[in-house]
């Protein structure tokens, strides 16, 4: 009976820990990521990045400049994402947070995408955005909202979401993530622009489209992405 009780508690503990999984908590004050791996022999490998010797850490390791500069939105979707994650700011390593600035041209869009490793919270700094996300199968519920300057919206981890500038002027948003590197999968690019391409027969059946349409889409995204 006691063994069964202990096993039940252990299984519950494992399930509980998985349910609340995110970036691992740091085991020290900080773990500044090494950019020069020639120093890695004397470093500790933690959370995917080598830690810089704490004695060699400087204020610059926790500093990033340039988020005031607008990104180039002259592209097919009319938006630009300037990411400040662990690859750009080494001091973020193991801290479980990151940031991004999103610039939108008039009627520009940050197309449907997901962040597999982080929840996103977005605040509109300028302009008006139409945003939304879709829940997982089988409900696939769509939640949308029109946001104005100062409004905030949350996109839960892993769910497909989007932002569209519905104004005649540019728009700016700032997003924070619950991961040092939340990752991004842009749906159209991943499905129709994969390298190598997904077999058209797979996409024809999945999207219920004519095979010629699928192949045309693959050509379009292949040209755009590569």
C-alpha positions in Angstrom: 0.0 0.0 0.0 2.8 2.4 0.9 4.7 1.6 -2.3 1.5 2.3 -4.3 1.1 5.6 -2.5 4.7 6.7 -3.1 4.4 5.7 -6.8 1.2 7.8 -7.1 2.9 10.8 -5.5 5.9 10.4 -7.8 3.8 10.2 -10.9 1.8 13.2 -9.8 5.0 15.2 -9.2 6.4 14.4 -12.7 3.1 15.3 -14.3 2.9 18.5 -12.3 6.5 19.5 -13.3 5.8 18.8 -17.0 2.6 20.8 -16.9 4.5 23.9 -15.8 7.5 23.3 -18.0 9.3 26.4 -19.5 12.8 27.6 -19.7 14.8 26.0 -16.8 15.4 28.2 -13.8 19.0 29.4 -13.5 21.2 27.8 -11.0 23.3 30.9 -10.4 22.9 34.7 -10.6 23.6 34.7 -14.3 25.1 32.7 -17.0 26.3 35.1 -19.8 26.5 33.1 -23.0 29.9 32.8 -24.6 30.0 34.1 -28.2 33.6 33.0 -28.6 33.7 29.2 -28.1 37.5 29.1 -28.1 37.1 29.9 -24.4 34.7 27.0 -23.9 37.4 24.7 -22.3 37.1 26.6 -19.1 33.3 27.1 -19.3 30.3 25.2 -18.0 27.7 24.0 -20.4 24.3 25.1 -19.2 20.9 25.4 -20.9 22.3 25.1 -24.4 25.0 27.9 -24.0 28.4 27.9 -22.5 28.7 30.2 -19.5 31.2 33.0 -19.5 33.5 33.1 -16.5 31.6 35.3 -14.0 34.8 37.2 -13.2 35.0 38.3 -16.9 31.4 39.4 -17.2 30.8 43.1 -18.0 27.9 45.5 -18.1 28.0 45.2 -21.9 26.9 41.6 -21.6 23.5 42.7 -20.3 23.2 45.6 -22.8 21.6 45.9 -26.3 21.2 49.1 -28.2 19.2 49.9 -31.4 15.7 49.0 -30.6 14.8 52.6 -31.3 15.7 52.1 -34.9 12.8 51.1 -37.2 13.1 47.8 -39.1 12.9 47.7 -42.9 9.3 46.8 -43.8 9.9 46.8 -47.6 9.2 43.2 -48.1 6.4 40.8 -49.2 4.4 41.0 -45.9 5.2 44.6 -44.9 6.6 43.9 -41.5 10.0 43.5 -39.8 10.8 41.8 -36.5 13.9 43.0 -34.6 14.6 40.2 -32.1 16.5 40.6 -28.8 17.1 37.0 -27.7 20.0 35.2 -26.2 21.8 35.2 -29.5 21.7 39.0 -29.6 22.1 39.7 -25.8 24.3 37.1 -24.1 23.2 38.1 -20.6 19.7 36.6 -21.3 21.1 33.1 -21.1 19.1 31.0 -18.5 16.9 34.0 -17.5 13.9 32.9 -19.5 12.9 36.2 -21.1 13.5 37.9 -24.5 12.1 40.9 -26.4 11.2 42.0 -29.9 10.3 45.1 -31.8 7.8 44.6 -34.6 7.5 47.3 -37.3 4.5 47.4 -39.7 4.1 49.3 -43.0 0.6 50.5 -43.6 -1.6 47.4 -43.9 1.5 45.3 -43.3 1.2 41.9 -41.5 3.2 39.7 -39.2 1.8 36.5 -40.8 0.4 33.5 -39.0 3.2 31.9 -36.9 3.9 30.1 -33.7 6.6 30.4 -30.9 7.2 26.8 -29.9 9.1 27.7 -26.7 7.4 30.8 -25.3 4.3 32.8 -24.5 4.2 36.3 -26.1 2.8 39.4 -24.5 2.5 42.4 -27.0 1.9 46.1 -26.4 1.1 48.5 -29.2 3.5 51.5 -29.2 2.1 53.2 -32.2 -0.8 52.6 -34.7 -3.7 50.1 -34.7 -3.3 46.4 -35.0 -5.8 43.6 -35.6 -4.5 40.5 -33.8 -5.6 37.0 -33.0 -4.7 33.4 -32.2 -6.3 30.0 -32.8 -6.6 27.3 -30.2 -5.4 23.7 -30.7 -7.5 20.9 -32.2 -10.3 20.1 -32.2 -12.0 23.3 -31.4 -9.7 25.6 -33.4 -11.4 28.7 -31.8 -10.3 32.0 -33.1 -9.8 34.9 -30.6 -9.3 38.4 -32.2 -9.0 41.9 -31.0 -8.3 45.4 -32.5 -5.6 47.0 -30.5 -4.7 50.7 -30.2 -1.7 52.5 -28.8 -1.1 51.3 -25.2 -3.2 48.1 -25.6 -1.8 44.8 -24.5 -2.6 41.2 -25.8 -1.2 37.8 -24.9 -0.5 34.9 -27.3 -0.3 31.6 -25.4 2.8 29.4 -26.0 2.7 27.3 -29.2 -0.6 28.6 -30.6 -0.8 30.0 -34.2 -1.2 33.8 -34.1 -0.9 36.9 -36.2 -0.8 40.7 -36.2 -2.2 43.0 -39.0 -1.8 46.8 -39.3 -5.3 48.0 -40.2 -4.3 51.7 -40.2 -3.1 53.9 -43.1 0.1 54.8 -41.2 2.9 52.7 -39.8 2.5 50.7 -36.6 5.0 49.6 -33.9 4.6 46.9 -31.3 6.9 45.6 -28.6 6.7 41.9 -27.6 8.1 40.1 -24.6 8.6 36.3 -24.4 8.8 33.8 -21.6 11.9 32.2 -23.1 15.4 33.4 -23.8 14.8 32.1 -27.4 11.1 31.5 -28.1 11.7 30.4 -31.6 9.4 31.1 -34.5 7.7 29.0 -37.2 6.0 31.0 -39.9 3.2 28.6 -41.2 3.2 29.4 -44.9 7.0 29.4 -45.1 7.3 26.2 -43.2 4.6 24.3 -45.2 5.2 25.6 -48.7 8.8 26.8 -48.4 10.5 23.9 -46.6 13.9 22.8 -47.8 13.7 20.2 -49.3 10.1 20.7 -50.3 7.3 18.6 -48.8 5.9 16.0 -51.2 3.0 17.9 -53.1 0.8 14.8 -52.6 0.9 15.4 -48.9 -0.1 19.0 -49.1 -2.7 18.3 -51.8 -4.6 16.0 -49.4 -4.0 18.1 -46.3 -5.2 21.4 -47.8 -7.7 19.8 -50.2 -6.2 21.7 -53.1 -5.4 20.9 -56.7 -1.9 19.6 -57.0 -1.0 22.4 -59.5 -2.0 25.0 -56.9 0.2 23.4 -54.3 3.2 23.2 -56.7 2.7 26.8 -57.7 2.7 27.9 -54.0 5.8 25.9 -53.4 7.5 27.6 -56.3 6.4 31.0 -55.0 7.8 30.4 -51.5 10.9 28.8 -52.8 11.7 31.8 -54.9 10.9 34.2 -52.0 12.8 32.3 -49.3 15.8 30.9 -51.1 
